[in-house]
Amino acid sequence: RAWNDLVSSTCESVAMKKILALFLGCFSLLFATGQSKHLSLDSAVDRLHRAMLIADAQQLDRLISDSLTYGHSGGMIEGKQSFIQHLISGESDFITLEVSDQHATILKDVAWMRLNMLAEVIDKGSRMNVRLKILYVWVLQKGQWKLLARQAVKMTP
């Protein structure tokens, strides 16, 4: 009888270890997938900001959804083509761009990110420093994050 109890408890222990290993494996995979999405989103945001600084039309086109709605702190709303055109023509020119307090939330294939942006820009010939709070909305399309919406508001002093 003692032998049967030992064999039975050993089998139960092995089964529990297998179940625990399967659970931990699935949890790790989900965590890694979520972490991977965050890393690729952070990378897309960095590439967007670099493309804005150097007015890289091809990179901007790759990073921005055709359905973009881009809201400026002054109230102007632009679509994708208008936003890119203003950058590459020099009408809007980012001289410097610094980001802080960047926080993202991802829900399946949609992400929203809030951040603070300090930038020196030339807008229609006028040089100015802007302090903005930004809300980005990104969508995952064919494995790539695309900027769908952006809204800026001026930071209060």
C-alpha positions as CSV (number, residue, x, y, z in Angstrom):
1,R,0.0,0.0,0.0
2,A,2.8,2.5,0.8
3,W,4.3,1.7,-2.6
4,N,1.0,2.5,-4.3
5,D,0.6,5.8,-2.3
6,L,4.2,6.8,-3.3
7,V,3.6,6.0,-7.0
8,S,0.3,7.8,-7.0
9,S,1.6,11.0,-5.3
10,T,4.7,11.0,-7.6
11,C,2.4,10.8,-10.7
12,E,0.2,13.6,-9.3
13,S,3.3,15.7,-8.6
14,V,4.7,15.1,-12.1
15,A,1.3,16.0,-13.6
16,M,1.1,19.2,-11.5
17,K,4.7,20.1,-12.6
18,K,3.7,19.6,-16.3
19,I,0.5,21.8,-15.8
20,L,2.6,24.5,-14.0
21,A,5.3,24.4,-16.8
22,L,2.6,24.7,-19.5
23,F,0.9,27.6,-17.7
24,L,4.3,29.4,-17.2
25,G,5.2,28.8,-20.8
26,C,1.9,30.3,-22.0
27,F,2.2,33.3,-19.6
28,S,5.8,33.9,-20.8
29,L,4.7,33.8,-24.4
30,L,1.9,36.3,-23.8
31,F,4.3,38.6,-21.8
32,A,7.0,38.4,-24.5
33,T,4.4,39.1,-27.2
34,G,3.1,42.1,-25.2
35,Q,6.7,43.3,-24.5
36,S,7.6,42.9,-28.2
37,K,4.6,45.1,-29.2
38,H,5.7,47.7,-26.8
39,L,9.3,47.6,-28.1
40,S,8.2,47.8,-31.7
41,L,5.8,50.7,-30.8
42,D,8.6,52.6,-29.1
43,S,10.7,52.1,-32.1
44,A,8.0,53.4,-34.4
45,V,7.6,56.5,-32.3
46,D,11.4,57.1,-32.4
47,R,11.5,56.6,-36.2
48,L,8.5,59.0,-36.6
49,H,10.3,61.7,-34.6
50,R,13.6,61.3,-36.5
51,A,11.6,61.4,-39.8
52,M,9.9,64.6,-38.6
53,L,13.3,66.2,-37.8
54,I,14.9,65.4,-41.2
55,A,11.7,65.6,-43.2
56,D,12.1,62.1,-44.6
57,A,9.0,61.7,-46.8
58,Q,9.5,58.0,-47.5
59,Q,9.9,57.1,-43.8
60,L,6.9,59.3,-42.9
61,D,4.8,57.6,-45.5
62,R,5.7,54.2,-44.1
63,L,4.9,55.2,-40.5
64,I,1.6,57.0,-41.1
65,S,-1.8,55.5,-41.8
66,D,-3.5,56.8,-45.0
67,S,-6.4,57.7,-42.6
68,L,-4.3,60.0,-40.4
69,T,-5.9,62.9,-38.6
70,Y,-3.2,65.2,-37.2
71,G,-4.4,67.8,-34.7
72,H,-2.2,70.8,-34.0
73,S,-2.3,72.7,-30.7
74,G,-3.6,75.8,-32.6
75,G,-6.6,73.9,-33.9
76,M,-5.5,73.1,-37.4
77,I,-6.3,69.5,-38.5
78,E,-4.3,67.8,-41.3
79,G,-4.4,64.6,-43.2
80,K,-1.4,62.4,-44.1
81,Q,-0.5,64.1,-47.4
82,S,-0.8,67.6,-46.0
83,F,1.2,66.8,-42.9
84,I,4.0,65.3,-44.9
85,Q,4.0,68.1,-47.5
86,H,4.3,70.8,-44.8
87,L,7.4,69.0,-43.5
88,I,9.2,68.3,-46.7
89,S,8.5,71.8,-48.1
90,G,10.0,73.4,-45.0
91,E,6.8,75.2,-44.2
92,S,6.9,73.4,-40.9
93,D,10.5,72.5,-39.8
94,F,11.5,70.8,-36.6
95,I,14.9,72.1,-35.5
96,T,14.9,70.1,-32.2
97,L,12.5,67.7,-30.7
98,E,12.7,66.2,-27.2
99,V,10.2,63.8,-25.6
100,S,9.5,63.0,-21.9
101,D,6.9,61.2,-19.8
102,Q,6.1,58.7,-22.6
103,H,3.5,56.2,-21.6
104,A,1.8,53.7,-23.9
105,T,-1.2,51.4,-23.6
106,I,-1.7,48.6,-26.1
107,L,-5.0,46.8,-26.6
108,K,-4.8,44.1,-29.3
109,D,-3.9,46.0,-32.5
110,V,-4.5,49.5,-31.2
111,A,-2.2,51.6,-29.0
112,W,-2.4,55.0,-27.5
113,M,0.5,57.0,-26.2
114,R,0.8,60.2,-24.2
115,L,4.0,62.1,-24.0
116,N,5.4,65.6,-23.5
117,M,7.2,67.3,-26.4
118,L,9.6,70.2,-26.3
119,A,10.5,71.4,-29.7
120,E,12.1,74.3,-31.5
121,V,10.2,74.7,-34.8
122,I,10.0,77.1,-37.7
123,D,6.4,77.4,-38.8
124,K,5.7,79.5,-41.9
125,G,9.0,81.4,-41.3
126,S,8.5,82.1,-37.6
127,R,10.9,80.4,-35.2
128,M,9.3,79.3,-31.9
129,N,9.7,77.0,-29.0
130,V,6.7,74.8,-28.3
131,R,5.8,72.8,-25.1
132,L,3.1,70.3,-26.0
133,K,1.2,67.4,-24.5
134,I,0.7,64.8,-27.3
135,L,-1.8,62.0,-27.7
136,Y,-0.9,59.5,-30.4
137,V,-3.1,56.7,-31.6
138,W,-1.4,53.9,-33.4
139,V,-2.8,50.8,-35.3
140,L,-0.9,47.6,-36.0
141,Q,-1.3,46.9,-39.8
142,K,0.5,43.9,-41.4
143,G,2.8,43.7,-38.4
144,Q,3.8,47.4,-38.5
145,W,2.7,50.2,-36.3
146,K,1.1,53.1,-38.2
147,L,0.2,56.5,-36.7
148,L,-3.6,56.9,-37.1
149,A,-4.2,60.0,-35.0
150,R,-2.3,62.7,-33.2
151,Q,-3.6,65.6,-31.0
152,A,-1.5,68.2,-29.3
153,V,-2.4,70.7,-26.6
154,K,-0.1,73.5,-25.2
155,M,1.4,72.8,-21.8
156,T,0.5,75.3,-19.2
157,P,3.4,77.1,-17.7
